[in-house]
């Protein structure tokens, strides 16, 4: 049993592990529970394990699906391609939708943090019929982030500029101490140290300090700056909005809450927004799991999920 299987067995007991083939590429998915489908997407530099406090407590109401995003954890990791970035939010959103359809779900609820929330937002905008309700945690869209950036934000969120530099500049610099670099992000986005489960932390670092995973993270940030914000601008110009009920959560002690008018920004993107600040830093689900679970239980309804049993797979 490797570190990933050990962590799942201990932190997510009862969840079934499987790899979903999407166009010849494997995406890790874990499932458990009974009820309407609920997809949870993690952020950087983490894996599906970031939900270990919450996911088991949602299985009494939902069929919970946890995945590793493309480039993270045990999912496939495309390399750098100078002709086409494989890590746009749109590409990753299409892949997550394909995973859910392979599992038999046409329509589902979606809860996501950080990078996963960027993917979830794009999935909801591009495929509004697929998402019945959306929860995004501690992000603002790429266009708004870069439009509102200043010296203080650049200091606190330095890697939003560093990781966008041309391949392989950041990769080579991070290679000197990848563990230290990822720990800097995992511990540096709150006013106090995050008390991670040590097995989960070990899994995050093991999965995401490989050269392939570092390139994947850099490519995602490059896509955010060079591609995703342009897609956001097109949506803003056309008036495209998220139409399903949406809960926006953020850490009151984190960088997003410190620097951005979260409610103003998200009202411009959502027709039905609700807002819940959490007394935590950036890593809400692990810093304040009880408050986070309470907010999710209050917001998420049991309607809207559709299942195509004939197309279940894995």
C-alpha positions in Angstrom: 0.0 0.0 0.0 1.5 3.3 -1.0 1.1 6.7 0.8 -1.9 7.6 -1.2 -3.8 4.4 -0.6 -2.8 4.5 3.1 -4.1 8.1 3.4 -7.4 7.2 1.7 -7.9 4.2 3.9 -7.4 6.1 7.1 -8.9 9.5 6.3 -11.7 8.5 3.8 -12.8 5.0 5.1 -15.6 3.6 3.0 -14.7 5.5 -0.2 -14.1 3.4 -3.3 -11.1 4.3 -5.4 -11.1 4.0 -9.1 -9.5 5.5 -12.2 -11.8 7.0 -14.9 -10.5 6.9 -18.4 -11.2 10.2 -20.2 -9.9 10.1 -23.8 -7.1 7.7 -22.8 -6.1 9.7 -19.7 -6.7 8.5 -16.2 -8.4 10.6 -13.5 -8.6 9.4 -9.9 -12.1 9.4 -8.4 -13.3 8.2 -5.0 -17.0 7.7 -4.4 -19.2 6.9 -1.3 -22.7 7.5 0.0 -26.2 7.5 -1.3 -28.3 10.3 -2.7 -28.0 13.0 -5.3 -24.4 13.4 -6.7 -22.1 15.9 -5.2 -18.6 16.6 -6.8 -15.9 18.1 -4.6 -12.8 19.6 -6.3 -9.6 20.4 -4.4 -7.1 23.3 -4.8 -3.4 23.8 -5.0 -1.1 22.4 -3.9 -3.3 19.6 -2.5 -5.3 16.6 -3.5 -8.8 15.2 -2.9 -7.7 14.6 0.7 -8.4 18.2 1.6 -12.0 17.1 2.0 -11.3 14.4 4.6 -13.0 16.3 7.4 -16.1 17.0 5.4 -16.7 14.3 2.8 -17.5 11.4 5.1 -20.1 13.6 6.9 -21.9 14.4 3.6 -22.4 10.7 2.5 -25.6 10.4 4.5 -27.2 12.9 2.1 -25.3 12.7 -1.1 -23.3 10.4 -3.3 -20.0 12.1 -2.8 -17.4 12.1 -5.6 -13.8 13.3 -4.9 -11.3 13.6 -7.8 -7.7 14.6 -8.3 -7.6 17.4 -10.8 -5.5 17.0 -14.0 -1.9 17.5 -13.0 -2.5 16.8 -9.3 -2.4 13.8 -7.0 -2.7 10.5 -8.9 -4.4 11.9 -12.0 -2.6 12.2 -15.3 -0.1 15.1 -15.8 0.4 16.5 -19.3 3.7 18.1 -19.8 4.6 21.5 -21.2 3.5 22.0 -24.8 4.5 25.3 -26.4 1.6 25.0 -28.9 -1.2 24.4 -26.4 -1.6 24.7 -22.7 -3.4 21.7 -21.3 -4.3 23.3 -18.0 -6.9 26.0 -18.9 -9.9 26.0 -16.6 -12.0 25.2 -19.6 -10.1 22.0 -20.4 -10.0 20.9 -16.8 -13.8 21.6 -16.5 -14.5 19.5 -19.5 -12.5 16.7 -18.0 -14.4 16.8 -14.7 -17.7 16.8 -16.5 -16.6 13.8 -18.5 -15.7 12.0 -15.2 -19.1 12.7 -13.8 -20.8 11.5 -17.0 -18.7 8.3 -16.9 -20.0 7.7 -13.4 -23.5 8.1 -14.6 -24.3 11.7 -13.6 -25.7 14.3 -16.0 -26.4 16.9 -13.3 -24.8 17.4 -9.9 -24.0 19.7 -7.1 -20.5 21.1 -7.1 -18.3 22.3 -4.1 -14.8 23.5 -4.8 -11.8 25.3 -3.3 -8.9 27.3 -4.8 -7.9 25.9 -8.2 -10.8 23.5 -8.1 -13.1 26.5 -7.6 -11.8 28.1 -10.7 -12.4 24.9 -12.6 -15.9 24.6 -11.0 -16.8 28.2 -12.0 -15.8 27.6 -15.6 -17.7 24.3 -15.7 -20.9 26.0 -14.4 -20.5 28.9 -16.9 -19.9 26.6 -19.8 -22.3 23.8 -18.9 -25.1 25.4 -16.9 -27.5 22.4 -17.3 -24.9 20.2 -15.6 -24.7 22.0 -12.2 -27.7 22.4 -9.9 -25.9 24.3 -7.2 -22.4 25.7 -6.7 -20.1 26.4 -3.8 -16.8 28.2 -4.4 -14.2 28.7 -1.6 -11.7 31.5 -1.3 -11.1 32.7 -4.8 -12.1 35.5 -7.1 -12.0 35.0 -10.9 -8.7 35.4 -12.8 -9.8 38.5 -14.6 -10.8 40.3 -11.4 -7.6 39.1 -9.6 -5.3 40.6 -12.2 -7.3 43.7 -12.7 -7.3 44.5 -8.9 -3.7 43.5 -8.3 -1.4 46.0 -6.5 1.9 45.9 -4.6 0.4 44.5 -1.4 -1.4 41.7 -3.3 1.8 40.9 -5.2 3.6 40.5 -1.9 1.1 38.2 -0.3 0.3 36.2 -3.5 3.7 36.4 -5.1 3.4 33.1 -6.9 0.5 34.5 -9.1 3.3 36.3 -10.9 6.2 34.0 -10.3 4.5 30.8 -11.6 3.3 32.5 -14.8 6.8 33.1 -16.0 7.9 31.3 -19.2 8.7 27.6 -19.0 11.0 26.4 -17.5 12.1 29.4 -15.4 9.9 28.8 -12.3 10.3 25.0 -12.6 14.1 25.3 -12.4 14.0 27.6 -9.5 11.5 25.5 -7.5 13.5 22.4 -8.2 16.1 23.6 -5.7 13.6 23.0 -2.9 10.2 21.8 -4.0 9.2 20.7 -0.6 10.0 24.1 0.9 8.2 25.9 -1.9 5.0 24.0 -1.4 5.2 24.3 2.4 5.5 28.0 1.9 2.1 28.1 0.1 0.4 25.5 2.4 1.4 27.5 5.5 1.5 31.1 4.3 -2.1 32.0 3.4 -3.4 32.6 6.9 -2.4 34.7 9.9 -1.5 31.5 11.8 0.0 28.0 10.9 -2.5 25.5 9.5 -2.7 22.4 11.6 -2.9 19.7 8.9 -3.4 16.1 9.5 0.2 14.8 9.1 -0.8 11.9 6.8 -2.7 14.3 4.5 0.2 16.8 4.5 2.7 14.0 3.6 0.4 12.9 0.7 0.2 16.5 -0.6 3.9 16.9 -0.6 4.6 13.5 -2.1 2.1 14.0 -4.9 2.9 17.6 -5.8 6.7 17.9 -5.5 7.5 15.8 -8.5 8.8 17.6 -11.6 5.6 16.7 -13.5 3.4 18.1 -10.8 5.4 21.3 -10.5 5.1 21.8 -14.3 1.4 21.2 -14.0 1.0 23.8 -11.3 3.0 26.4 -13.3 1.1 25.6 -16.5 -2.2 26.2 -14.6 -1.0 29.7 -13.5 0.3 30.4 -17.0 -3.1 29.5 -18.3 -4.8 31.7 -15.8 -2.8 34.8 -16.9 -2.6 34.2 -20.6 -5.8 32.4 -21.4 -8.4 32.1 -18.6 -8.6 35.9 -17.9 -9.3 36.5 -21.6 -12.1 34.0 -21.5 -13.4 35.8 -18.5 -13.3 39.1 -20.4 -15.4 37.6 -23.2 -18.0 36.4 -20.7 -18.1 39.8 -19.0 -18.6 41.5 -22.3 -21.4 39.2 -23.3 -23.1 39.4 -19.9 -22.7 35.6 -19.2 -23.4 34.7 -15.6 -23.7 31.7 -13.3 -27.5 31.2 -13.0 -27.7 28.4 -10.4 -27.8 29.1 -6.7 -24.2 29.9 -5.6 -22.6 30.1 -2.2 -19.4 32.1 -2.0 -17.2 31.3 1.0 -13.9 32.9 2.0 -11.5 32.9 4.9 -11.8 36.2 6.9 -8.1 35.8 7.9 -6.9 34.9 4.5 -5.4 36.9 1.6 -8.6 37.0 -0.5 -10.7 38.4 2.3 -7.9 40.9 3.2 -7.5 42.3 -0.3 -10.7 42.0 -2.3 -14.3 43.1 -2.1 -15.5 39.5 -2.4 -19.2 40.2 -2.5 -19.0 43.0 -5.1 -16.9 40.9 -7.4 -19.0 37.8 -7.2 -22.4 39.6 -7.5 -21.2 40.7 -11.0 -20.8 37.0 -11.9 -23.8 35.3 -10.3 -27.6 35.6 -10.5 -28.3 34.0 -7.2 -25.3 34.5 -4.9 -25.1 33.9 -1.2 -22.1 34.8 1.0 -20.6 33.1 4.0 -17.3 34.3 5.5 -15.5 31.7 7.6 -13.1 32.5 10.5 -10.1 30.9 8.9 -7.3 31.5 6.4 -7.3 30.2 2.9 -7.6 26.5 3.6 -11.1 26.6 4.9 -12.0 22.9 4.9 -9.1 22.0 7.0 -8.8 25.2 9.2 -12.5 25.4 10.1 -14.2 22.1 9.2 -17.1 22.4 11.6 -18.1 25.9 10.4 -17.6 24.9 6.8 -19.7 21.8 7.1 -22.5 23.8 8.8 -22.5 26.3 5.9 -22.6 23.5 3.3 -25.4 21.7 5.1 -27.4 24.9 5.3 -27.0 25.7 1.6 -27.0 22.4 -0.2 -30.4 20.9 -1.1 -31.2 17.4 -2.2 -32.8 18.3 -5.5 -31.3 18.6 -9.0 -29.0 15.5 -9.4 -29.7 13.2 -12.3 -28.3 9.7 -12.7 -27.9 7.7 -16.0 -27.3 4.3 -14.5 -26.8 2.7 -17.9 -23.7 4.8 -18.4 -21.9 4.2 -15.1 -18.4 3.1 -15.6 -14.9 3.3 -14.2 
